[in-house]
Amino acid sequence: MLFSHSQVSANGIDIHYVREGAGHPLVFLHGWPEFWRTWRKNLTTLSETYDVVAPDLRGFGATEKPDLPAKEGYTVGDHVADLQALTTALDIEKFGLVSHDLGALIAQQFAREYPKSVTGLFFFDCPYPGIGDRWLRAEWIGEIWYQSFNQQPWAAALVGSSRESCATYIGHFLTHWADDPEAFDREDHEAWIDNFLREGNLQGGFNWYVAADEARKRLMREGAPSLPTIDVPTRVLWGKLDPVLRVEWADRLDEYFSNCKFDSLPHAGHFAHYERPERANSAIRAFFSEVV
């Protein structure tokens, strides 16, 4: 499928997005190391029923990378403001949010600030406050080292020093985090490398981790925070074999979401939506047919 690409000025930056289909709007928020293309297997099918919109987040893909310190221009709050401005610019008043990885953190904060705008939240492999400090314990250092690496001032220069180095670094996550190391084929790998070798894209993605560092340290010190529940209808589908966001960490979802249904997805790792697109699409369609 050939996708329709557009740019819109929103919240002071140019945001790139793909939009297809008609019906109730669904906005898709990718994670790292991703960009809009991570949703291509979902957009093709779901555009038959829904108005699907998949932006590149601030700092990613073909969206602008503001020349600002990460902690001043790449926070969760900045991403939430981008999403609000984007949907306003596109004349979308109420919509569902489908998200993955760090996109799920943006979706949660958006739902807290604009609950009346969100018809439903659908999460894949979902970081959320209830994970607390478990992600940062000694036994998981071998999986989360990249969060510290990505904050180093020389990281983007090192990873981007050649096509081979970028392929080695980004390719590691596409293969290691998936249950099937060939879930992302050669064409995918080339597209991901092309994307992250675009000017500013490595640092743009790394800026998320720089901006989030204080929150990460707070989790290490204090553990899971106490927050009011999100009352928007919520569905979570988690890859059963995700090595970086462990499926057993879903055990506290009910403490943070008052209306949440959870399932694990066999034979899927971190990229459940990409590894098992048929199951993912079926679950998304079933959920939004109930809540819309």
SELUMMI-848516 format. One record per residue: residue in one letter; x, y, z negated of N, C-alpha, C in turn. Coordinates in steps of 0.1 Angstrom, whole numbers, padded with zeros to 4 digits, always signed. Layout:
BEGIN
AXYZXYZXYZ/...
***
This chain:
BEGIN
M+0008-0012+0000+0000+0000+0000+0009+0012+0000/L+0006+0022+0009+0012+0035+0009+0005+0044-0001/F+0012+0050-0011+0006+0058-0021+0007+0073-0017/S-0003+0080-0022-0004+0095-0019+0004+0102-0030/H+0014+0109-0027+0023+0116-0036+0020+0131-0036/S+0019+0137-0048+0017+0151-0049+0025+0158-0060/Q+0026+0171-0060+0032+0179-0070+0022+0189-0075/V+0022+0192-0088+0014+0203-0093+0022+0210-0104/S+0020+0223-0105+0026+0231-0115+0017+0230-0128/A+0023+0225-0139+0015+0224-0151+0024+0225-0163/N+0021+0233-0172+0028+0236-0184+0042+0241-0181/G+0043+0249-0170+0056+0255-0167+0066+0247-0159/I+0062+0234-0155+0071+0226-0147+0063+0220-0136/D+0070+0215-0125+0064+0208-0114+0063+0193-0118/I+0051+0188-0118+0049+0174-0121+0046+0166-0109/H+0053+0156-0106+0050+0147-0095+0041+0136-0100/Y+0031+0132-0091+0022+0121-0095+0017+0114-0082/V+0012+0102-0084+0006+0094-0074-0009+0094-0078/R-0018+0095-0068-0032+0095-0071-0039+0087-0060/E-0048+0078-0064-0055+0070-0054-0069+0066-0060/G-0078+0063-0051-0091+0058-0055-0101+0068-0059/A-0112+0063-0065-0123+0072-0069-0130+0064-0081/G-0137+0072-0089-0144+0066-0100-0139+0072-0113/H-0141+0065-0124-0137+0071-0137-0121+0072-0137/P-0116+0084-0141-0101+0085-0140-0094+0077-0151/L-0083+0071-0147-0073+0065-0155-0060+0071-0153/V-0053+0075-0163-0040+0081-0162-0030+0071-0168/F-0019+0068-0161-0009+0058-0164+0004+0065-0169/L+0009+0062-0180+0021+0068-0186+0032+0057-0187/H+0042+0059-0180+0053+0049-0180+0062+0050-0192/G+0072+0041-0193+0082+0041-0204+0095+0043-0198/W+0106+0038-0205+0120+0039-0201+0125+0025-0200/P+0133+0021-0190+0137+0029-0179+0128+0028-0167/E+0118+0037-0166+0108+0035-0156+0105+0049-0149/F+0096+0048-0140+0090+0060-0133+0077+0055-0128/W+0070+0063-0120+0056+0060-0116+0055+0046-0109/R+0066+0041-0102+0066+0029-0095+0063+0017-0103/T+0066+0018-0116+0063+0006-0125+0049+0002-0125/W+0040+0011-0121+0025+0008-0121+0020+0004-0107/R+0029+0002-0097+0024+0000-0083+0015-0012-0082/K+0018-0023-0089+0010-0035-0088-0004-0033-0095/N-0005-0023-0103-0017-0021-0110-0026-0010-0102/L-0019+0000-0097-0026+0010-0090-0033+0005-0078/T-0026-0004-0070-0032-0009-0058-0046-0016-0060/T-0046-0024-0071-0059-0031-0074-0069-0022-0080/L-0065-0014-0090-0074-0007-0098-0080+0005-0091/S-0073+0010-0080-0078+0021-0073-0091+0017-0065/E-0094+0004-0064-0106+0000-0058-0118+0004-0067/T-0116+0006-0080-0127+0009-0089-0125+0022-0096/Y-0113+0027-0098-0111+0039-0106-0103+0049-0098/D-0103+0061-0103-0095+0072-0099-0082+0071-0107/V-0071+0066-0101-0059+0063-0108-0049+0074-0106/V-0042+0078-0116-0032+0089-0116-0020+0084-0123/A-0008+0084-0117+0004+0079-0123+0015+0090-0122/P+0017+0098-0132+0027+0109-0131+0041+0103-0135/D+0051+0110-0130+0064+0108-0135+0065+0118-0147/L+0069+0113-0159+0070+0121-0171+0081+0131-0169/R+0080+0142-0177+0090+0152-0178+0104+0146-0179/G+0113+0149-0170+0126+0144-0170+0128+0132-0162/F+0117+0126-0157+0118+0113-0149+0114+0115-0135/G+0118+0106-0126+0114+0105-0113+0115+0119-0105/A+0104+0123-0099+0104+0135-0091+0098+0147-0098/T+0096+0145-0111+0091+0156-0120+0103+0164-0124/E+0100+0177-0126+0111+0187-0130+0117+0183-0143/K+0130+0186-0144+0138+0185-0156+0142+0198-0161/P+0134+0204-0171+0137+0217-0176+0151+0218-0182/D+0158+0229-0179+0171+0231-0184+0170+0236-0198/L+0167+0227-0207+0165+0231-0221+0171+0220-0230/P+0176+0223-0242+0181+0213-0251+0170+0202-0253/A+0174+0190-0254+0164+0179-0255+0154+0181-0267/K+0159+0186-0278+0150+0188-0290+0141+0200-0289/E+0143+0208-0278+0134+0219-0276+0125+0217-0264/G+0128+0208-0255+0121+0207-0243+0116+0193-0239/Y+0119+0183-0247+0116+0169-0243+0110+0161-0255/T+0103+0168-0264+0097+0162-0275+0084+0155-0271/V+0078+0147-0280+0065+0141-0278+0055+0153-0276/G+0056+0163-0283+0047+0175-0282+0048+0181-0268/D+0060+0181-0262+0061+0187-0248+0054+0178-0238/H+0056+0165-0240+0049+0155-0231+0034+0156-0232/V+0029+0157-0245+0015+0159-0247+0010+0171-0240/A+0017+0182-0241+0013+0194-0235+0013+0193-0220/D+0023+0186-0214+0023+0183-0200+0011+0175-0195/L+0007+0165-0203-0005+0157-0199-0017+0165-0200/Q-0019+0173-0210-0031+0182-0211-0031+0191-0199/A-0020+0197-0196-0020+0207-0184-0022+0200-0171/L-0016+0188-0170-0018+0180-0157-0032+0177-0155/T-0039+0171-0165-0053+0167-0163-0062+0180-0161/T-0059+0191-0167-0066+0203-0165-0064+0208-0150/A-0052+0207-0146-0049+0212-0132-0056+0203-0122/L-0058+0190-0125-0064+0181-0116-0080+0180-0118/D-0085+0189-0126-0099+0189-0129-0104+0176-0135/I-0096+0170-0143-0100+0157-0150-0103+0161-0165/E-0116+0159-0169-0120+0163-0182-0119+0151-0192/K-0124+0140-0188-0124+0128-0196-0118+0116-0189/F-0109+0109-0195-0102+0099-0188-0097+0088-0197/G-0094+0076-0192-0087+0066-0199-0072+0067-0198/L-0065+0063-0208-0050+0063-0208-0045+0049-0209/V-0037+0046-0199-0030+0033-0198-0015+0036-0200/S-0008+0029-0210+0005+0033-0212+0014+0021-0217/H+0027+0024-0216+0037+0013-0219+0049+0020-0226/D+0055+0013-0235+0068+0017-0241+0066+0031-0246/L+0076+0040-0243+0075+0054-0249+0063+0061-0244/G+0057+0057-0233+0044+0064-0228+0033+0061-0238/A+0034+0050-0246+0024+0047-0256+0024+0057-0267/L+0036+0062-0271+0038+0072-0281+0031+0085-0277/I+0033+0088-0265+0027+0101-0259+0012+0099-0260/A+0007+0088-0255-0007+0085-0255-0014+0086-0269/Q-0007+0081-0279-0012+0081-0292-0013+0095-0298/Q-0002+0103-0295-0003+0117-0300-0014+0125-0293/F-0015+0122-0280-0025+0129-0272-0039+0126-0278/A-0041+0113-0281-0054+0109-0286-0057+0115-0300/R-0047+0118-0307-0049+0124-0320-0052+0139-0318/E-0047+0145-0308-0049+0160-0306-0061+0162-0298/Y-0064+0153-0288-0075+0155-0279-0084+0143-0278/P-0090+0138-0290-0097+0126-0289-0110+0126-0280/K-0116+0138-0279-0128+0139-0271-0125+0138-0256/S-0112+0139-0252-0109+0138-0238-0106+0124-0234/V-0104+0115-0243-0099+0101-0240-0111+0091-0242/T-0114+0084-0231-0125+0074-0232-0120+0061-0238/G-0107+0058-0236-0101+0046-0241-0086+0046-0240/L-0080+0038-0249-0065+0037-0249-0062+0022-0246/F-0054+0020-0235-0049+0007-0232-0034+0007-0233/F-0029-0002-0241-0014-0002-0244-0008-0016-0239/F+0003-0015-0233+0012-0026-0231+0024-0025-0240/D+0027-0035-0247+0040-0036-0255+0042-0022-0262/C+0035-0020-0273+0032-0007-0278+0040-0003-0290/P+0049+0006-0289+0055+0011-0302+0045+0019-0309/Y+0044+0018-0322+0034+0026-0330+0040+0027-0344/P+0034+0036-0352+0040+0038-0365+0042+0026-0374/G+0033+0016-0373+0033+0005-0382+0045-0004-0380/I+0052-0003-0369+0065-0011-0368+0075-0006-0379/G+0074+0006-0382+0082+0011-0393+0097+0010-0390/D+0104+0005-0400+0119+0004-0399+0123-0010-0394/R+0113-0018-0390+0117-0032-0386+0125-0032-0374/W+0122-0023-0365+0130-0022-0352+0145-0018-0355/L+0147-0012-0366+0161-0007-0369+0169-0015-0378/R+0163-0027-0382+0171-0035-0392+0182-0042-0385/A+0192-0047-0393+0204-0052-0388+0203-0063-0378/E+0193-0071-0380+0192-0083-0370+0187-0078-0356/W+0183-0066-0355+0178-0061-0342+0188-0051-0335/I+0199-0049-0341+0209-0039-0336+0213-0043-0322/G+0214-0056-0320+0218-0061-0306+0208-0059-0295/E+0196-0055-0299+0186-0051-0289+0184-0036-0288/I+0186-0028-0298+0183-0014-0298+0195-0005-0296/W+0207-0011-0294+0219-0003-0292+0217+0008-0282/Y+0209+0006-0271+0208+0015-0261+0202+0029-0265/Q+0194+0028-0276+0188+0041-0281+0199+0050-0287/S+0210+0045-0292+0221+0053-0296+0230+0057-0285/F+0232+0047-0276+0241+0050-0264+0235+0061-0256/N+0222+0061-0254+0215+0071-0245+0216+0085-0251/Q+0220+0086-0263+0221+0099-0269+0235+0105-0268/Q+0244+0097-0263+0258+0102-0262+0259+0113-0251/P+0267+0124-0253+0267+0134-0243+0274+0130-0230/W+0281+0119-0230+0288+0114-0218+0280+0102-0212/A+0269+0098-0217+0263+0086-0213+0258+0087-0198/A+0252+0098-0195+0247+0099-0181+0258+0099-0171/A+0269+0106-0174+0280+0107-0165+0286+0093-0163/L+0287+0085-0174+0293+0072-0173+0284+0062-0165/V+0271+0062-0168+0262+0053-0161+0260+0057-0146/G+0261+0070-0144+0259+0076-0130+0272+0077-0123/S+0283+0072-0128+0296+0074-0121+0297+0067-0108/S+0289+0057-0106+0288+0050-0093+0275+0042-0092/R+0272+0038-0080+0259+0030-0078+0261+0017-0085/E+0272+0011-0086+0275-0001-0092+0272+0000-0107/S+0278+0011-0113+0276+0012-0128+0261+0015-0131/C+0254+0022-0123+0240+0025-0126+0232+0012-0124/A+0235+0004-0114+0229-0009-0112+0231-0018-0124/T+0243-0018-0129+0247-0027-0140+0238-0023-0153/Y+0238-0010-0155+0231-0006-0168+0216-0007-0166/I+0210-0001-0156+0195-0002-0155+0191-0016-0152/G+0199-0023-0144+0195-0037-0141+0195-0046-0153/H+0203-0043-0163+0203-0051-0175+0190-0051-0181/F+0183-0040-0182+0170-0039-0189+0159-0045-0181/L+0160-0044-0168+0150-0050-0159+0150-0065-0159/T+0162-0071-0162+0163-0085-0162+0162-0091-0176/H+0169-0085-0186+0169-0090-0199+0156-0088-0206/W+0149-0077-0204+0136-0075-0211+0125-0082-0205/A+0126-0087-0193+0115-0095-0187+0117-0109-0190/D+0105-0117-0191+0106-0131-0194+0113-0138-0182/D+0108-0134-0170+0114-0139-0157+0124-0129-0153/P+0137-0132-0153+0147-0122-0149+0146-0118-0134/E+0138-0125-0126+0136-0121-0112+0122-0114-0110/A+0116-0110-0121+0103-0103-0120+0104-0090-0112/F+0115-0084-0113+0119-0072-0105+0128-0077-0094/D+0123-0077-0081+0130-0082-0070+0141-0073-0066/R+0148-0076-0055+0159-0068-0051+0155-0054-0046/E+0143-0054-0039+0138-0041-0035+0134-0032-0047/D+0129-0038-0058+0126-0031-0070+0139-0025-0076/H+0150-0033-0077+0162-0029-0083+0168-0017-0075/E+0167-0018-0061+0173-0007-0053+0165+0005-0055/A+0151+0004-0057+0143+0016-0059+0146+0022-0073/W+0148+0014-0083+0151+0019-0096+0165+0026-0096/I+0175+0020-0089+0188+0027-0088+0187+0040-0081/D+0180+0040-0070+0178+0052-0062+0172+0063-0071/N+0162+0059-0079+0155+0069-0087+0165+0074-0098/F+0172+0066-0105+0180+0071-0116+0193+0078-0111/L+0196+0076-0098+0208+0083-0093+0204+0097-0088/R+0191+0100-0087+0187+0114-0083+0192+0123-0094/E+0196+0135-0089+0201+0145-0098+0193+0147-0111/G+0199+0146-0122+0192+0149-0135+0184+0137-0141/N+0182+0126-0133+0172+0116-0138+0177+0108-0149/L+0190+0105-0149+0196+0097-0161+0195+0105-0173/Q+0200+0118-0173+0199+0126-0185+0185+0129-0189/G+0176+0131-0179+0162+0134-0181+0156+0123-0190/G+0159+0111-0186+0153+0100-0194+0160+0099-0208/F+0173+0101-0208+0180+0100-0221+0176+0111-0231/N+0171+0122-0225+0167+0133-0234+0156+0128-0244/W+0148+0118-0240+0137+0113-0249+0144+0109-0262/Y+0154+0101-0261+0161+0095-0272+0168+0106-0281/V+0173+0116-0274+0179+0127-0282+0169+0134-0290/A+0157+0137-0283+0146+0144-0290+0140+0136-0301/A+0140+0123-0300+0133+0114-0309+0142+0110-0321/D+0155+0114-0321+0164+0109-0331+0160+0111-0345/E+0155+0123-0348+0152+0126-0362+0140+0118-0367/A+0131+0115-0358+0120+0106-0361+0125+0092-0364/R+0134+0088-0356+0140+0075-0358+0147+0073-0371/K+0155+0084-0375+0162+0084-0388+0152+0084-0399/R+0141+0091-0397+0130+0092-0408+0124+0078-0410/L+0122+0070-0399+0117+0057-0401+0127+0048-0409/M+0140+0050-0406+0150+0042-0413+0150+0045-0428/R+0148+0058-0431+0148+0062-0445+0135+0058-0453/E+0123+0060-0446+0110+0060-0453+0101+0049-0449/G+0104+0042-0438+0096+0031-0433+0083+0036-0426/A+0073+0028-0425+0061+0032-0418+0053+0043-0425/P+0050+0053-0417+0043+0065-0423+0028+0062-0425/S+0022+0069-0434+0007+0068-0436+0001+0079-0427/L-0008+0075-0418-0015+0085-0409-0030+0081-0408/P-0038+0091-0405-0052+0088-0402-0053+0079-0390/T-0063+0071-0390-0065+0061-0379-0069+0069-0366/I-0065+0063-0355-0071+0068-0342-0084+0061-0340/D-0094+0068-0337-0108+0062-0336-0112+0059-0321/V-0104+0063-0312-0107+0061-0298-0106+0045-0295/P-0116+0040-0288-0115+0025-0285-0101+0022-0279/T-0096+0011-0284-0082+0007-0281-0081-0007-0277/R-0073-0010-0267-0069-0024-0263-0054-0025-0262/V-0049-0036-0268-0034-0038-0268-0031-0052-0261/L-0023-0052-0251-0019-0064-0245-0004-0064-0245/W+0002-0074-0252+0016-0074-0256+0023-0087-0250/G+0034-0085-0243+0041-0097-0238+0046-0105-0249/K+0043-0118-0249+0046-0127-0260+0061-0129-0262/L+0068-0127-0251+0083-0129-0251+0091-0116-0250/D+0085-0105-0254+0092-0093-0254+0104-0093-0264/P+0116-0092-0259+0128-0093-0268+0131-0080-0276/V+0126-0068-0272+0129-0056-0278+0118-0050-0286/L+0105-0052-0282+0094-0049-0290+0087-0062-0294/R+0089-0067-0305+0085-0081-0309+0070-0082-0311/V+0064-0092-0305+0049-0093-0306+0044-0094-0320/E+0052-0100-0329+0048-0101-0343+0047-0087-0350/W+0052-0077-0344+0051-0064-0350+0038-0057-0348/A+0029-0064-0341+0015-0059-0339+0007-0061-0351/D+0012-0067-0362+0005-0071-0374-0002-0059-0381/R+0002-0047-0378-0004-0036-0386-0012-0026-0377/L-0015-0031-0365-0023-0022-0356-0036-0017-0363/D-0043-0025-0370-0055-0021-0376-0054-0010-0386/E-0042-0008-0391-0040+0003-0400-0039+0017-0393/Y-0037+0016-0380-0035+0029-0373-0046+0031-0362/F-0053+0020-0359-0064+0021-0349-0076+0015-0354/S-0087+0023-0355-0099+0018-0362-0108+0008-0353/N-0105+0009-0340-0114+0001-0331-0104-0005-0321/C-0097-0015-0325-0086-0021-0317-0088-0036-0315/K-0086-0040-0302-0086-0054-0299-0072-0057-0294/F-0066-0068-0299-0052-0072-0296-0052-0086-0290/D-0043-0088-0279-0040-0101-0274-0025-0101-0270/S-0019-0113-0271-0006-0115-0266-0007-0121-0252/L+0003-0119-0244+0003-0124-0230+0014-0134-0228/P+0011-0147-0227+0021-0157-0225+0029-0154-0212/H+0041-0159-0212+0050-0158-0200+0052-0144-0196/A+0053-0135-0205+0056-0121-0202+0065-0115-0213/G+0074-0107-0208+0083-0100-0217+0079-0086-0219/H+0088-0076-0219+0085-0062-0222+0077-0056-0211/F+0078-0060-0199+0071-0053-0188+0059-0061-0184/A+0050-0064-0194+0038-0073-0192+0030-0068-0180/H+0028-0056-0178+0020-0051-0167+0026-0054-0153/Y+0039-0055-0153+0046-0057-0140+0049-0072-0138/E+0051-0079-0149+0054-0094-0148+0041-0102-0146/R+0030-0098-0151+0017-0105-0150+0006-0095-0145/P+0008-0090-0133-0002-0079-0129-0016-0084-0128/E-0019-0096-0124-0032-0101-0122-0039-0101-0136/R-0033-0106-0146-0038-0106-0160-0040-0092-0165/A-0030-0084-0162-0030-0070-0167-0042-0062-0161/N-0044-0064-0148-0054-0056-0141-0068-0061-0145/S-0069-0074-0147-0082-0080-0152-0086-0074-0165/A-0076-0073-0174-0078-0069-0188-0081-0054-0188/I-0074-0046-0180-0077-0031-0179-0092-0029-0174/R-0095-0036-0163-0109-0035-0158-0119-0039-0168/A-0117-0050-0175-0127-0054-0184-0129-0044-0196/F-0118-0039-0201-0118-0030-0212-0126-0017-0208/F-0122-0011-0197-0128+0002-0193-0142+0000-0188/S-0146-0012-0184-0160-0014-0180-0169-0014-0193/E-0163-0017-0204-0171-0017-0217-0171-0003-0223/V-0161+0005-0222-0161+0017-0229-0165+0029-0222/V-0166+0028-0208-0170+0040-0200-0185+0039-0197/
***
